[in-house]
Structure formats: structure tokens, C-alpha cells
Amino acid sequence: MISFADISFLFRFLPVFLVVYYLVPAKYKEYVLILGSLIFYALGEGFFVLLLILLILVNYSFAAWSFRVKTHKGQEHIDKVKKICMISAIEINILVLLTFKGLAVFKDNSLLPLGLSFYIFKMISFQADVYNRKIDRSLTLSQAAAYFSLFPQIAQGPIMRFSDGDFGYEKIITREKIEEGLRYFIIGFAMKVILADRIGILWNDIKMYGYQSISTPLAWMGAFAYTFELYFDFWGYSLMASGIMVALGFDFIRNFEHPYASKTISEFYRRWHMTLGSFFRDYVYFPMGGSRCSKPRMCLNLMVVWVLTGLWHGNGFNFLIWGAVLGILIVAEKLLYGKKLEEIPVLGNVYTVIIICLTWVIFAINNLGDLGIFFGRLFPFFGSSGVVNTSDIFEYIADYWWMFVISIVLCVPAIGKLYEKHKKSPVVTVLLLVLFWISVYFSVSTKGNPFMYLHF
């Protein structure tokens, strides 16, 4: 897969694609988007592009069948056929996802097509929206194909809804939209290659040395390093993807909303990976009854959602534990102490940041034995043994302190508001131009490190 942070994408694929896309008449842009997206996917995934094409045809066929139901046969017949179409398509999508997830677990991880989890979820939401008449017009194959295969989103989202794309309508492309898209792209690019990749070196060093060999202060420093690495890597990707979409004439899809300013875990996951959270809310949690039911049933609904979220993210047992722990914490907030945390913002912020940091450790370490060792270093009073270099943290503070400072500053919502206020000023434009070329330098030096969520 060509990475957005790779030089070949920045100076070959993207410029060529944009030039062609902007020059062709409006009625052909959709076809250019489909062809460019399929080429992009095939360059990285080879023959797996055939699976994507097959699933596009299958999902479009069921939707088209649903739209072709004859109205003169009565509403009951229409509803029955539409329900059969939806259930059949969703079952096929889930079967494909489970099959390749299983092959990745029991055979070879390379058998899991890149982005499968993301575009399958788009297909599931598409089928549900057709059935619920949120998509209330007949579609062409090109409209469905463009939605499912969009190259900015194919690898790791955001999981855009079909209705958010206005497919089939002419895209209004202006200089202002192109500039706005490029701003988002540059900021996301810098987050990835300057911040996430650099601070991630600390976490990689800790893994290389062995968790049993680090001190408690370094263990906490490493946990926060991974916390920031994952955030700026994935937020960076989302900004780059949404920036490209804006430059293509689409609306901006927000996937993060300063989650580390949250006062509860529940609020955090309303602000983190927002398109995935809204998917589970609208297509799993609400159909199960949501919170409009008894408290025991609500707790069950939440636990089901979070266990499924854990399983969606990966095949390791640690992901199941991660999802279950978050489910338990969110249930506890709903029933016990969530309102108290919201009433005392500072306490809520500290609680959320520390708990999220600890859950990211579970997310990051697949081996349960290693996970136990790392938590033993985080909390040595539980009986962690072994001689360690207690001054090891000082070897890293000198190199990484500025990255932590920048990371903390960027987590503050006021910084985003300040940027929005001044983003069109000449000073900011020059700074972004400089930031882009600095990012290019870092990208060349790291040879385009892959984005972290490509593995999930």
C-alpha cells in the first residue's frame, strides 16, 4: 500500500491524480475517482483489489434489487424484500470479514486485505441506510463504487456514510476548498512524520530492551509515548484523508475532537475515532435498545458493543481484554460516578488521561505475559522483581521532552480554536509551507513509516 506519508504518493500519485481530476469535465470526475482509487489499492494490495470489486458489485446488486421492488404489490411485500436484501448483503459482508480475519489468525496475517474492516463497515452502513430509507433514491453503480472505494478512506477510514458524500451530484471545487484541504493535509502529515514517528521511537526502544529491564518512571514515560504516538498517527492520517476529500470537493469528515480534554471515558470515545463510534452506536447499540431500556439491559448493550469493538480492532486476546475493560469502565460511569467526574473537570481530566493511557498499554502489548510484566513496572508495589537501571529515564528526557510538550499543547482545544481564527493569515500560510518541507525531510529519512492503524 502506498502510504500518504510516502514520497511516491506525495510527488507522484497524488499530483497526477489531482491534475486529471480537476481537468476532466464534471460528469467524468466520478469515474476518475473510481479508477484512481482502484489503482491506488491495487498498487499496495495486488489481487485483493478483485475482492474489493466483487464486494462492490454484490452490495450494489442488493441495493438495486431493494430499490426495484414493485410498489403495486403492497407495503408488506416491499418491506419483506428490502429486509431480505439488507440481511443477505450484511451476512455476506460479515462472512467475508470473519473469513479473512480467521485466515489472518490461523494461517498468515498477510491474508488480511488492507482496509477490509473499514470498507466492510461502510458497506454494512450502506445496506442499513438503504433499508431504513436514509438513502431514498436509486443509485448508479458508479456512485456506489465511488463511495466504497474512495482511496483517501480505503485503508483506515474515516468511515463516511453514503449520505455525507452527495454522490451523484456535481462537486463544487474552488480555490478556497483546495487550499483548505491542503492545510488539513499538511497538518496531518506533520503530526505523523514529525511527532508520531519520532515519539514512537521511545516506545520501540522500550520494547527492544525488554519490559523487565525498565524502571517505573520509564515505563510511565513509555506508556504516554505510545498514547501520543497512536493519537497523532491516527489523527494525522484522518486529517490527511479528510484534507484530500475536501480538495476533491467533499465536505470535511471530522474523526477526532480533542479527546484528551474529556472528563470521562464515555466522553473520550465520543471524541476519538468518531466515525467508528457512531457506527457502533447507530448500527449496534441503538438497534439493541441503547439506553432506552432497563439498566441491566443497557449494561449488556454497552458490553456487547465494546467487546465487538475490541474484536474489530485485532485478533489478539489483548484486544478482547481492552474492549471489555472499557465496557466495564463506561458502565461504571453510567451507574456510579460519571456525573461526579463531569462536575469536577480537573479530576475528570486527570482520571481520563491516566485510565486511557493504561488501556492503551493493553491495546499495544499482544503477549499477555509481557503485558503483566509491563504493568508490574508501572505499579511496582504489586511485587515486580528484577534489578533495573533506576536512572534510565534521564537518558530519554533530554531527547524527548520537547515532543511531550508539543503533544500536550496540541491536546488543548484552545490551540485548535486559535488556528481556526488565524488559518488564512499569510504568516500561518508561510509556516505551513515550511512545515510541509520539514515533514518531507523527515518522511525521506524514515522512508515513509506505515500508519499504525493499518495493522488493525
Protein Blocks (a to p, Z undefined) as FASTA:
>chain_A
ZZfkbmklmmmmmmmmmmmmmmpcfklmmmmmmmmmmmmmmmmnommmmmmmmmmmmmmm
mmmmmmmpcfknojklmmmmmmmmmmmmmmmmmmmmmmmmmmmmmmomklpcghklmmmm
mmmmmmmmmmnopaccdcdfklmmmmmmomklmmnopaddfklnogoiacdddfklmmmm
mmmmmmmmmmmmmmmmmmmmmmmmmmmnopklpcfklmmmmmmmmmmmmmmmmmmmmmmm
mmmmmmnopacddfbehkllpfbfklmmmmgokllmmmmmmmmmmmnnpjnccfklmmmm
mmmmmmmmmmmmpmbfklmmmmmmmmmmmmmmmmmmmmmmmmmmmlmmmmmmmmmmmmmm
mmmmmblklmmmmmmmmmmmnopacdddfklmmmmmmmmmmmmmmmmmmmpmklmmmmmm
mmmpmklmmmmmmmmmmmmmmmmmnnopacfklmZZ
